[in-house]
Amino acid sequence: FISTRESLHRKIVNPIQRQKLEFVARNLGLAAAYALVAKAVLDYFAANHVISIIWPPSGIAFAALFLGGARYWPGIFLGALLGNFWAGGVLEIAIPIATGNTLEAVVGLWLIRRLDASIRNRSAYFKFLISGGLASSIAAVVGVATLWLTGRSTTNTVGVDVIQWWMG
């Protein structure tokens, strides 16, 4: 009886535990990649270590969700949080920015799938571009609103800040 029980345990429980460990490891790997790239961009290409017109972590986030599914959003959130905090941010700024970055990727994936926006033809390509533009607006608005509410952006620069963030 004991050997049968141990055998069942190895065959049933271990694969489930392995799947959980793989899921956690992939989310942590995604978070690390996102945070490292975010830190580098914020250190070398960003105005005031906050806004950059190039933002490769968005591509990392979208690729991870597109290939692995929306279940990898925690890795994006953690990576964005760590990247922004590590680059000199404070939690009250890093948390909403990480939320906006995560929503950007999740909504972008949803729009792409909802609109069946692939690059098969011109109209689909246009839908793909619109989906990306709309999704990017989320992170830009949330990020700049956070900066404005915390006094790191002025009313005079909000419009330019949103455009620059959106471009990234």
N, C-alpha and C positions, 0 to 999 in steps of 0.2 A: 504493500500500500504506500509506503513512504517513497520508494523509488518511482512509482507511478505519479505520485503527487509532485515530486521534484521535477520529473520530466515534463509534466503539464505546466508547471510554473515556468520552466525555461522556455517552453514553446509558446506560451500565451502571454505571460507577464513581461518577459524580457523584451519582446518586440515592441510592446506598448511603451515600456520605459525607454527603449532605444529611440522610438519616434519622438517622445517628449524631449529627450536629451538633444536629438538632432534639431528639433524645432527651436529650442532655447539656444543652442550653439549657432544656428543660422541667424537668429535674431541678434545675438551678441556680435557675430561677425559683421552683419549689416550695420549695426550701430557703430562698431569700431571703424569701418570703412567710411561711413558717412561723417563721423566726428573728425577723423583725421583729415579728410579732404576739406571739410568745412573750416577746420582750424587753419589749414594752409591758405585757403582762399581769403578768409577773414584777416589773417595776418599780413598777406602780401598784396591783395587786390581790392580791399574794401575801404570805403570811406568811413572813418571813425570805427573801424573794426565791426561794422554792422551791415552796410549795404554794399553789394557788389553787382556789377553788371554781367559778371559771369558766375554761374553757380552750378558746377558739376554735381553736387549732391542731389539736386532735383532729378538728374538723369539716373543716378544710382538708385534713388528711391523708386522712381517709376519703373525702371528695369526690374528691380526686385519684386515689386508688386505684379508687374505684367507676367514675369516668369514664374513666380512662386505663389501668387495670390494675395488677396487683401489681408490674409492672416499675418503678414509680415509687417504690418503697421507699427507694432511696438518697437521693432528695431529702428525704424525711421524716427519715431518720436524720441527714443533714447539717444540715438545718434545726433539728432538736431539739438536736443537739450544739452548734451555733453559738448558738442562743437561750439555752440553759442556761449555756454558757460565757460568753457576752457579758453576761449578767445577773449576773455575779460568781461563777460557779461555777468549780470546778476540774475538770480532766479526769477524775480518778478518780471523780467524782460525775456529771459530764456524760455520760460514755460509757455507763454502765449506764442512766441515765435516758433517754437517746436510744434505747437498745436497747429499753427497755420501751415507749416511745412508738411506736416503729416496729412492734413486735410487736402492740401494741394495734390499730393500723390494719390490719395484714395479717390478723391473726386475725379481726378484726371483719368484714372483707370476706369471708374464707373462710366464716365462720359464716352471714352473710347469704346468700351464694350456696348454701351447703350446705343450709340450712334453707328455701331459697326464700322468704326472709322479706321480702316486700314489704308494702305496706299495702292489699292488695286486700280483705281481710276482717279480722274481729276476731282470729281465731286467728293469721293471718299477722302482724298488727300486734303481737300478744303475742310472737311469735317474734322480730320485729325488735327489740323492747325488750329481750328476754332476751339476744339476740346482742350488743347494744350494752353491756348491763350486764356480761356475761361478759368481753368484750374490754377494757372499761375497767378491770376488776379487774387485768389483767396489768400495765398501767402503774402503777397504784396500789401494788400489792404490790412490784414491782421498785423503784419510786422510793422508797418508804418504807423498804424493806429497805436500800437503798443509804444513805439518810440515817442510819438506825439504826447500820449497820455503820461508818460514818465519824464517828459521834458527833454528828451534827447533829439527831438525834431521840432522845428518851429512851424507855425501855421504858414509862413512864407515858403517853406521848402517841401511841404507835404506832397504837392502835386509832382514835383520833380523826383522826390524820394520814391513815390509809388511807381512811377515810370521806370526808374532805375532798378528797383527791386523786381518789378515785373519782367524786365529785360533779362535779368539773371536767371 
